[in-house]
Amino acid sequence: MKAPTHRQAKAAGIQILAGPHAVLEAMRASRRTLHRILLARQGPGAAIEAILRMARAHGVPVEVRSRSDLDRLAGGIAHQGVLAEAGPFPYLEPEEVATRALRGPGAAFLVVLDGIQDPHNLGAIIRTGEAAGAHGLILPRDRAAPVTGAAVRASAGASEHLPVAQVTNLAAFLKWVKTQGIWVVGADPAGARLLYDVDLRGPLALVIGAEGRGLRPVVKSRCDHTVRIPAVGKVGSLNASCAAAVCIFEIIRQRWGNKGQRGM
C-alpha cells in the first residue's frame, strides 16, 4: 500500500514533519500527537536509533517504507529518510504567550514577525529565538507564513519548543502589550537609532519586518523605538532571518552582560 501524498495528508489535517531533528524534537516536546513515523530503508545510525528508542517510549508506530513513498509524502521537503505524520501545529493564544513572558524567567522577550512570507526564514528565526531563550513568537494570522512542515524543518525542530501564537491584528496586539509594560522595538533599515545604542535589557517585543517591504507603517507607528543594524557594504540591508539573529543576540548580549552565563 502506497503512502498518501502530501496533499492528501494536509487535507486530512495531518502535518508532515521531515528530517530526524524535526521528528526527535516533536517527541521530546510532546506538544502534539504523532500518528506514525516512516523511515526509509537504510542502515542503522545514531539518529535512527534515537528515533526508534523514543518512539517506543512514546508508543508511536514506526514503519519502514521505500524512499519513493517518503518522497511522495514529503511533498518536496528534504527528509533524510525520516518522516512523521503529526497533528496540527499547537498554536497558543497571544495573550497567553505574553503573560508567560511576563512571568519570566528574566525580563519578557517576545519576537514578533510582521508578515514574513518565506517558511525557511520563519524557521530560521524560530531556531534563533528558541536558542536565545525568547519566551515566544507572534505571527500575523493572514498574509504571512504559518508554521508549516517546511518551517519546522528549517527550525531544526525548535518550533516544537518555542511558544508560537497567531494574531488577527498585529498593530492592536502591540498596542495591548505596551499596556502590559512591554516595550516595542522595531528593526528597520531606516531606524532612528543604532541597534547598539538602545537599552534592550527590559521587557520587550522585537518586531522584524517582512522580506523586501520591512515594517508596515501601522506597525512601525506602534514601536517605541526603531533600530537599524549598521552596514557599510554596498547591499543596503540583511535578509530578514539574518537581521533577526543580529538583533536577538544583541538583546542577549546586553542581558548577560559580563556574567558569562544565562543571566536573563
N, C-alpha and C positions, 0 to 999 in steps of 0.2 A: 504493500500500500504506500503510495507516494505521500510525502509530507505536503501540507497545504501551502499555497502560495502566500507571499507577504500580504497581498491584498485581501485574501480570504481570512487570514489571521486578524488583520486590522478590523475587518467587518464584524468579526466575532468578539470584538472587544479585547483582543489579546495584543500585548506589545511584545515585539521580538527583541530580546537582549542579545547582542552579538559580541563575542570575544570573551576570553577567560576572565579578565578583570571585571567586566560588567556583571557576569554571572556570579562570580565569587562575592562581589560586594553586595549584590542583591540578597544573597543568602545571609551574609554577615549582618546586614542591616535589618533583615526580617520585617520590612515595612510593607511588603506586598506579597501576594501569593505567587509562587512559581508552580505552574501546572506540570511541566516536564522539562528535562534538559536533553538536548540532542547533541551527540558527539559524532564527529566524522571518524571513520576507521583510521586509526593512527596508533603509533607506538606509545608506550607509557611515558609520562614526563611529570615533573613536579606539579605543574598547574593542573593537569588532568587528575592526578592522584588527589590533590586538594579538593577539586570539584567533586570527585566521587565520594570522598570521605564526608564532606559537608552535606552532600545530597542525601547520603544515608542518615546522617544525624537529623536532617530536616524532613525526612520522609518524601523527598522529591524523586519521582521516577526518572530513570536515565535510559535513553535508547541510543544505540549505535546505528547510524544511518550512513548512506552514501554521501559523499561531498556534494553531489548534484542536488540531493534533497535539501541539504543545508543552504546551498546557493539559492534555490528556489524560495525558500522560506525567508532568507535574509534580505531579499529584495535589493541587492546591490551593496549592502553594508559588509565590509570586511569582517569575517568571523573567526578566522584562525581555527576552524574546526570545532567551534563551541557555540551553541545557541541555547537560549531558554525561552519558553513561552510563559510570559508573565502577565499578571493582571495590570490594569491601568496604572499610570504613574500616580502616586499618592500625594496630590497637592494638598496643602494646608490652607486654612483661611488666613488672609493677610494680617488681620488683627491679632491672630494667634502667634504668627511669626514675630510681629513687632513686640508683643507682650513678652514672649520668651526672650527676645533680645534684651529687653529692658531688665529682665531678671538676671542677666549675666550668664556665665561669669564675665567679669570685666564690663567695660563700657559697651553699650549696644553698638553693633556693627552690622548694618544691612547693605547688601549690594542690590541696586535697582537698575534694571535694564529698560531703556526707552526704545523699544522696537527693534531689537536685534533680530535679523531675519535668517541668518546662517546658523543651522544647528551645530556646526562644528565650532563656530565662535562661541555659541551658547555653552556647549560642553566644555570648551577650554576655560571659560570664565567660571563655570561651576567648579571645575577642578581646582583652579587657583583660589577661589573663595573658600572652598572647604579646607584646602591645605593651610590657608592662612588663619583659619578659625573664625570666619564670618558666621554670624548667627543665622543668616537666612538670605534668600534671594527672592526678589519680587519681579514678576513679569507682567506685561500687559496681556489681557486675555485675547485681544484682537490685533491683527496686523503685526504679529511677532511670532517667532519660532517657539512652539511649545517644547516640552521635554520629550522628544521622540527617541526611538531606539538609536538613531544616529548621534543624537546629543548625549545619550547615556554612554555610548562607546567613546565619544570624544572626551568625555569627562573621566574615562578610565574607571567608571563606577562610582565616582564621587557624588553623582546625583542621587544615589541611594542613601546617602547620609545627610546631605545638606537640606534643611527645610526649604521648600520652594512654594510660593503662592502666586496665584494669578489675580490681577485686579482689572475691573472694567474701566475705571477712570484713574489713570496713574497720577494726574495732577491733583485730584481730590485726595488720593491716598497720601501724597507727600504733604499736602496741607494738614491732614489729620496727624501724621507722625510728628510734625512740628509742635502740635499742641501737647504731645506726649513727652516733649523735652529732647527730641532727636533733631540735630542739625542736619540740613540737607546740603550736600556738596556735589556739584555737577562738574564732570570732566568735559572740557570743551577746548578745542584748539585756539579759540579766541578768548579764553578765560581771563577774567580781570586780574588774577593773581597767579604767581607761580605755585605749583603744587607744593614745593618745599618751603614756601613762606607762610603756609596756613597751618594753624594748630589743629591737628586731626586726632587728638587724644580723647576727646569727649564723645558722648553718644552721637553717632552719625549714620546717615544713609548716603552712600556713594552712588551717584547716578551716572551711568555710562550710556552715551547716545548710540544711535543706530549707525551701521556702516554707511558711509557717504554723507548723509544729511546731518548727523550728530544729534544734539538735543533739540527737540521741538521747542518753539518759543514759549508755549504754555507751560511746559515742564521746566524750562530754564527760569521762568518767572517765579517758580516755587523754590528755587535754590537760594540758600543763604549766602553761598559763595560759589563762584565758578572758577575752576583752576585749570591751568594749562601745563602740559609737560614741556619743558624746554627742549627745543630741537634746533640744530644748527645745519642740518643737511639740506639737500635740495627737495626732498619729499616733505610735504607740509605736515603730515600727521601720521600716527601709527594705526595699524589695524586695531579694531575695537577690543579684541581679546588681549593684545599686547598692551594697549593703553590701560585696560583694566588691571592687568598684572602689575604694571608700574605703580599705579595709584594704590592698589590693595596693599602692596608690600611697603609702600611709604607709610601707610597708616600703621602697619605692624611695627615698622622700624621706630616710629615715634612712640608707640605704646610700650614697646620693650625697653627703649632707652638703652642703658648700659648694663642691664641686668643679666644679659646673656642667657635668658630663659624665657619661657612663656610668661609675659607679665601683663596680659590683658585683664 
